[in-house]
């Protein structure tokens, strides 16, 4: 029972943070993004059904054989709940299922230029200030903001340094890395955020 109450409290805090972050981001960008992961989110459709209003979804398939089927189910579910859906690193699949956009890993972000005007939203992951300034996407997901268990996470900069970074930039920036119900509250008053485990 105590565990159930704690999970309920965390979900309410996360929903509140998404709602606040949504006020900071212009249409059509959501306040937050949920990133799928084949290992940590084997059934992404089930998770999407629990996401709070104001969330977008980034489907990362990493070449999975069933990517079309999953993407199609995600598109249907996202449409039902009014969530924008982006397909990571696969504009052809995004077009095929009529997704709202594409999310690019930093290594392939230059490809976004070719697809400008073809999608409602394009985003990219970045890990440096220079990467942020050179982006041609509508928004960037900046990592690493908070301490994270992800093997690819770098040293966390923390909410204070991240806020200073946002204030100096003319880019729309989402915080990525270590975002959960508690850390999301620290940044939702000035920008959006993206998470995997924070929505589980």
LINZI-V165382 format. One record per residue. N is the residue number from 1. PHI is phi in radians with two decimals (* if undefined). OMEGA is omega as a letter, one per 40 degrees, with the letter a starting at -180 (none if undefined). D_LAST is the distance of its C-alpha to the last C-alpha in Angstrom with 2 decimals. Layout:
n	phi	omega	d_last
N	PHI	OMEGA	D_LAST
N	PHI	OMEGA	D_LAST
This chain:
n	phi	omega	d_last
1	*	i	18.07
2	-1.07	i	17.44
3	-1.12	i	13.97
4	-1.11	i	13.28
5	-1.12	a	14.91
6	-1.12	i	12.98
7	-1.12	i	9.55
8	-1.11	i	11.54
9	-1.15	i	13.01
10	-1.11	i	10.01
11	-1.14	i	8.92
12	-1.14	i	12.65
13	-1.12	i	13.04
14	-1.17	i	10.53
15	-1.08	i	12.35
16	-1.14	i	15.56
17	-1.14	i	14.96
18	-1.10	i	14.32
19	-1.05	i	17.43
20	-1.18	i	19.44
21	-1.11	a	18.57
22	-1.11	i	19.61
23	-1.26	a	22.99
24	-1.59	a	23.45
25	-1.89	a	22.99
26	-1.30	i	25.76
27	-1.05	e	25.50
28	-1.72	a	24.24
29	-1.32	i	21.53
30	-1.38	i	18.31
31	-1.25	a	17.16
32	-2.59	i	13.96
33	-2.14	i	12.73
34	-1.72	i	9.56
35	-1.72	i	10.79
36	-1.38	i	10.47
37	-2.61	a	11.50
38	-0.95	a	13.61
39	-1.48	a	12.83
40	-1.51	i	9.15
41	-2.32	a	8.34
42	-1.13	i	11.55
43	-2.16	a	11.09
44	-1.11	a	9.99
45	-1.08	i	12.06
46	-1.09	i	10.24
47	-1.25	i	7.01
48	-1.01	a	9.72
49	-1.14	a	11.28
50	-1.84	a	8.86
51	-1.23	i	9.06
52	-1.32	i	11.70
53	-0.97	a	15.18
54	1.67	a	16.16
55	-1.75	i	13.38
56	-1.94	a	14.58
57	-2.19	i	13.32
58	-2.01	a	14.66
59	-1.57	i	15.12
60	-1.92	a	16.14
61	-1.73	i	18.04
62	0.89	i	20.23
63	1.42	a	23.00
64	-1.03	a	21.41
65	-1.12	a	24.10
66	-1.66	a	22.11
67	-1.07	i	20.94
68	-1.15	a	23.18
69	-1.09	a	21.97
70	-1.16	i	18.25
71	-1.07	i	19.17
72	-1.12	i	21.36
73	-1.14	i	18.79
74	-1.13	i	16.40
75	-1.06	a	19.48
76	-1.11	a	20.33
77	-1.20	i	16.99
78	-1.10	i	16.82
79	-1.10	a	20.43
80	-1.04	a	19.88
81	-1.71	i	17.48
82	1.33	i	19.34
83	-1.71	i	16.83
84	-1.18	a	18.64
85	-2.08	i	17.88
86	-2.01	i	18.97
87	-1.80	a	19.74
88	-1.36	i	19.74
89	1.04	a	23.23
90	-2.66	a	24.65
91	-1.12	i	26.72
92	-1.12	i	28.56
93	-1.16	i	25.54
94	-1.03	i	24.51
95	-1.17	a	28.01
96	-1.06	a	28.14
97	-1.73	a	25.23
98	1.09	i	26.06
99	-1.25	a	22.89
100	-1.40	a	23.13
101	3.14	a	23.30
102	-2.30	i	22.73
103	-1.93	a	20.79
104	-1.92	i	22.96
105	-1.19	a	22.46
106	-1.00	a	25.04
107	-1.12	a	27.39
108	-1.98	a	27.87
109	-1.08	a	27.68
110	-1.08	a	31.45
111	-1.17	a	31.02
112	-1.05	a	29.49
113	-1.05	a	33.06
114	-1.10	a	34.23
115	-1.78	i	31.68
116	-1.08	a	32.19
117	1.54	a	32.97
118	-1.59	a	31.50
119	-2.29	i	28.03
120	-1.20	a	26.78
121	-2.41	i	24.42
122	-2.27	i	24.47
123	-2.24	i	22.33
124	-2.58	i	22.46
125	-1.50	i	20.96
126	-2.46	a	23.40
127	-2.30	a	24.05
128	-2.69	i	27.32
129	-1.14	i	29.29
130	-1.10	i	31.72
131	-1.10	i	29.07
132	-1.15	a	27.92
133	-1.19	a	31.52
134	-1.61	a	32.34
135	-1.21	i	29.55
136	-1.90	a	30.75
137	-1.50	a	27.39
138	-1.23	i	26.42
139	-2.75	i	23.77
140	-2.19	i	22.47
141	-1.85	a	19.25
142	-1.67	i	20.64
143	-2.20	e	19.45
144	-2.09	a	19.38
145	-1.58	i	19.05
146	-2.10	i	17.31
147	-0.93	a	17.39
148	-2.33	i	14.96
149	-1.50	a	14.64
150	-1.13	a	15.02
151	-1.12	a	18.50
152	-1.65	a	19.57
153	-1.26	i	18.90
154	-1.65	i	22.14
155	-1.22	a	23.32
156	-1.28	i	21.39
157	-1.59	i	23.65
158	1.52	a	22.14
159	-1.14	a	21.96
160	-1.14	i	25.77
161	-1.14	i	26.78
162	-1.13	i	24.17
163	-1.08	i	25.59
164	-1.06	i	29.07
165	-1.08	a	28.13
166	-1.08	a	26.89
167	-1.12	a	30.08
168	-1.53	a	32.29
169	-1.87	i	30.74
170	-1.75	i	31.40
171	-1.59	i	28.25
172	-1.54	a	25.08
173	-2.20	i	22.49
174	-1.83	i	18.70
175	-1.37	i	17.41
176	-2.35	i	15.38
177	1.84	i	14.55
178	1.22	a	12.92
179	-1.45	i	11.51
180	-2.41	a	9.42
181	-1.03	a	10.53
182	-1.34	a	13.82
183	-1.25	i	14.77
184	-1.07	i	14.02
185	-1.10	a	16.62
186	-1.30	a	19.11
187	-2.18	a	19.36
188	-1.14	i	18.49
189	-1.38	i	22.14
190	-2.38	i	23.52
191	-2.90	i	21.19
192	-1.63	a	17.93
193	-2.61	i	14.95
194	-2.35	a	12.60
195	-2.73	i	9.32
196	-1.93	a	7.12
197	-1.17	i	5.05
198	-1.09	i	5.70
199	-1.78	a	3.79
200	-1.49	none	0.00
